[in-house]
Amino acid sequence: MSRRNEFYYVIGGIFLVLGMHIIATLILGILAYIELIIASQYNIRFFQSIFVVYFFGIGITQVVYIIPVLLRLKRQAKFALMKGVIIGAIFTALLNGGCWIWLINLTS
């Protein structure tokens, strides 16, 4: 594989992580919204709390869907795409950690 193709696969892996974040946020948001509508009749607050934990702790909770993707890419020997997924996950964790540090500094 040439250097140019590997670069495109790494960028593709980063965008794959971004897409997985968007899909996970949409799915949990829709489930939390449906639960909010149903909660007027029943006392259910399961997906709403999961959505809040996911949204504010995405740097940690992304492990749930990043590790299976990495294992599958390793099995398929797509190492350049795997590098991109790892870079995207680290970038997400660092951004999430930076936002938490910023929030703590604002409130103290």
C-alpha positions as CSV (number, residue, x, y, z in Angstrom):
1,M,0.0,0.0,0.0
2,S,1.4,3.4,-0.9
3,R,1.8,6.2,1.6
4,R,-0.9,8.2,-0.1
5,N,-3.5,5.4,0.2
6,E,-2.6,4.8,3.8
7,F,-3.1,8.5,4.6
8,Y,-6.6,8.3,3.0
9,Y,-7.5,5.2,5.1
10,V,-6.3,6.9,8.3
11,I,-8.5,9.9,7.5
12,G,-11.3,7.5,6.7
13,G,-10.9,5.9,10.1
14,I,-11.1,9.2,11.9
15,F,-14.4,10.0,10.0
16,L,-15.6,6.5,10.8
17,V,-15.3,7.3,14.5
18,L,-17.0,10.6,14.0
19,G,-19.9,8.8,12.2
20,M,-20.2,6.3,15.0
21,H,-20.4,9.1,17.5
22,I,-23.1,10.8,15.6
23,I,-25.1,7.5,15.2
24,A,-24.7,6.6,18.9
25,T,-25.9,10.1,19.9
26,L,-28.9,10.0,17.6
27,I,-29.9,6.5,18.7
28,L,-29.6,7.4,22.4
29,G,-31.3,10.8,21.9
30,I,-34.2,9.2,20.1
31,L,-34.6,6.5,22.8
32,A,-34.4,9.2,25.5
33,Y,-37.0,11.3,23.7
34,I,-39.4,8.4,23.3
35,E,-38.9,7.5,26.9
36,L,-39.6,11.1,27.9
37,I,-43.0,11.0,26.1
38,I,-43.8,7.6,27.7
39,A,-42.6,8.8,31.1
40,S,-45.8,10.9,31.6
41,Q,-47.7,7.6,32.1
42,Y,-44.9,5.4,33.6
43,N,-42.1,6.3,35.9
44,I,-39.2,5.3,33.6
45,R,-35.9,7.2,33.4
46,F,-33.5,4.6,32.0
47,F,-32.4,6.0,28.6
48,Q,-32.4,9.6,29.8
49,S,-29.8,8.9,32.4
50,I,-27.7,6.8,29.9
51,F,-27.9,9.6,27.4
52,V,-26.6,12.1,29.9
53,V,-23.8,9.8,30.9
54,Y,-22.9,9.1,27.3
55,F,-23.1,12.8,26.2
56,F,-20.9,14.1,29.0
57,G,-18.6,11.2,29.2
58,I,-18.2,10.3,25.6
59,G,-14.4,10.0,26.0
60,I,-14.9,7.0,28.2
61,T,-18.2,5.5,26.9
62,Q,-16.9,5.4,23.3
63,V,-15.0,2.3,24.4
64,V,-18.2,0.3,24.1
65,Y,-18.3,0.6,20.3
66,I,-14.7,1.4,19.4
67,I,-13.1,-1.8,20.8
68,P,-15.3,-4.2,18.7
69,V,-14.6,-2.1,15.6
70,L,-10.9,-2.3,16.3
71,L,-11.0,-6.1,16.8
72,R,-12.9,-6.5,13.5
73,L,-10.5,-4.3,11.6
74,K,-7.5,-6.2,13.1
75,R,-9.1,-9.5,12.0
76,Q,-9.6,-8.1,8.5
77,A,-6.0,-6.8,8.4
78,K,-7.0,-3.2,7.7
79,F,-4.3,-1.6,9.8
80,A,-4.4,1.9,8.2
81,L,-8.1,2.2,8.9
82,M,-7.4,0.8,12.4
83,K,-4.8,3.6,13.0
84,G,-7.4,6.2,12.0
85,V,-10.0,4.7,14.4
86,I,-7.5,4.8,17.2
87,I,-6.5,8.4,16.4
88,G,-10.2,9.5,16.3
89,A,-10.9,7.8,19.6
90,I,-7.9,9.4,21.3
91,F,-8.8,12.8,19.8
92,T,-12.4,12.4,21.2
93,A,-11.1,11.5,24.6
94,L,-8.6,14.4,24.7
95,L,-11.3,16.9,23.6
96,N,-13.7,15.5,26.2
97,G,-11.1,15.7,28.9
98,G,-10.2,19.3,27.9
99,C,-13.9,20.3,28.0
100,W,-14.2,18.8,31.5
101,I,-11.0,20.7,32.7
102,W,-12.5,23.9,31.2
103,L,-15.8,23.4,32.9
104,I,-14.1,22.7,36.3
105,N,-12.1,25.9,35.9
106,L,-15.2,27.9,35.2
107,T,-17.1,26.6,38.2
108,S,-14.3,26.9,40.7
